[in-house]
Amino acid sequence: MNSDIVSYYKDRAKEYEKIYSKPERQNDLLLAGQILKDILADKDVFEIACGTGYWTQKISATAKNILATDINDTVIEVAKSKNYSPAKVVFQTADIFDLINTNKHESLFGGFIWSHIKLQDLNNFIDTVNNLVSDCGTIVFMDNNYVEGSNIAVTDKDDFGNTYQTRVLENGTTHKVLKNFPAEIFVRQLLTDRATEIDFINLQYYWILKYKKI
Ligand SMILES: C[S@@+](CC[C@H](N)C(=O)[O-])C[C@H]1O[C@@H](n2cnc3c(N)ncnc32)[C@H](O)[C@@H]1O
């Protein structure tokens, strides 16, 4: 079974947005879109793991400009086929962990990437994203709450407490995908001494985390 998250999303590019058609999630998706548009209004946004640009498009309605990045060309290709307005949106292929010399931005957004970071790597991940943002800049993450019947079941757990799902792509390949569902208290603990003005918004199917880098 394949457990490489990067190649999993590379091969999922064309079918990725089906996840946003789940009927029970539509209200939350509308609400989340509005929350993100409000938080990132008039901002210069650096987006990590932008995927097919689903959230890039929503945010482009209010942001000033967006530099949207992802490690996979296949998803960037789908993202580039969409229209974005009125924000100026530029796409770039980039690995989050290889962006050390990038110019700092006023804000950063990462949708559904937190859950794919191993628990033991989260400290490094937060330091890395904080480094991409100017002092007092705004950082926003969005990810899934685990809701029985709506999410794919967790099928594995490792010694660190990371949880995994077994997912099948339309090409018939099976993947063991790292997918963590953090509790608010755990997220707040991780941000100790690294953030101020922490806001953790819990919807039914999603959570949105907003904080300011110290
Ligand atoms: C769950 S998808 C989220 C896509 C998009 N943000 C959304 O919410 O619709 C996770 C994305 O992370 C990207 N990714 C995984 N590892 C990455 C890394 N090290 N650097 C940049 N992007 C990465 C994948 O290619 C994939 O597009």
The ligand as an SDF file (V2000), in Angstrom:
LIG
                    3D

 27 29  0  0  0  0  0  0  0  0999 V2000
   -5.6250   17.9130    1.3400 C   0  0  0  0  0  0  0  0  0  0  0  0
   -4.8460   18.7270    0.0040 S   0  0  0  0  0  0  0  0  0  0  0  0
   -5.3890   20.3870    0.2900 C   0  0  0  0  0  0  0  0  0  0  0  0
   -5.4890   21.2050   -0.9650 C   0  0  0  0  0  0  0  0  0  0  0  0
   -6.1270   22.5910   -0.7840 C   0  0  0  0  0  0  0  0  0  0  0  0
   -5.4290   23.3640    0.2060 N   0  0  0  0  0  0  0  0  0  0  0  0
   -7.5790   22.4580   -0.3710 C   0  0  0  0  0  0  0  0  0  0  0  0
   -7.8590   22.6960    0.8170 O   0  0  0  0  0  0  0  0  0  0  0  0
   -8.4390   22.1550   -1.1970 O   0  0  0  0  0  0  0  0  0  0  0  0
   -3.1750   18.7700    0.5520 C   0  0  0  0  0  0  0  0  0  0  0  0
   -2.2360   19.4270   -0.4620 C   0  0  0  0  0  0  0  0  0  0  0  0
   -0.9440   19.5070    0.1510 O   0  0  0  0  0  0  0  0  0  0  0  0
    0.0260   19.3710   -0.8680 C   0  0  0  0  0  0  0  0  0  0  0  0
    1.2970   19.0490   -0.1920 N   0  0  0  0  0  0  0  0  0  0  0  0
    1.6370   17.9290    0.4660 C   0  0  0  0  0  0  0  0  0  0  0  0
    2.8810   18.0230    0.9730 N   0  0  0  0  0  0  0  0  0  0  0  0
    3.3370   19.2510    0.6150 C   0  0  0  0  0  0  0  0  0  0  0  0
    4.5660   19.9490    0.8320 C   0  0  0  0  0  0  0  0  0  0  0  0
    5.5890   19.3990    1.5140 N   0  0  0  0  0  0  0  0  0  0  0  0
    4.7020   21.1950    0.3330 N   0  0  0  0  0  0  0  0  0  0  0  0
    3.6890   21.7560   -0.3640 C   0  0  0  0  0  0  0  0  0  0  0  0
    2.5150   21.1660   -0.6260 N   0  0  0  0  0  0  0  0  0  0  0  0
    2.3310   19.9120   -0.1220 C   0  0  0  0  0  0  0  0  0  0  0  0
   -0.5510   18.2950   -1.7640 C   0  0  0  0  0  0  0  0  0  0  0  0
    0.0140   18.2870   -3.0510 O   0  0  0  0  0  0  0  0  0  0  0  0
   -2.0390   18.6440   -1.7600 C   0  0  0  0  0  0  0  0  0  0  0  0
   -2.3690   19.4750   -2.8560 O   0  0  0  0  0  0  0  0  0  0  0  0
  1  2  1  0
  2  3  1  0
  2 10  1  0
  3  4  1  0
  4  5  1  0
  5  6  1  0
  5  7  1  0
  7  8  2  0
  7  9  1  0
 10 11  1  0
 11 12  1  0
 11 26  1  0
 12 13  1  0
 13 14  1  0
 13 24  1  0
 14 15  1  0
 14 23  1  0
 15 16  2  0
 16 17  1  0
 17 18  1  0
 17 23  2  0
 18 19  1  0
 18 20  2  0
 20 21  1  0
 21 22  2  0
 22 23  1  0
 24 25  1  0
 24 26  1  0
 26 27  1  0
M  CHG  2   2   1   9  -1
M  END
$$$$
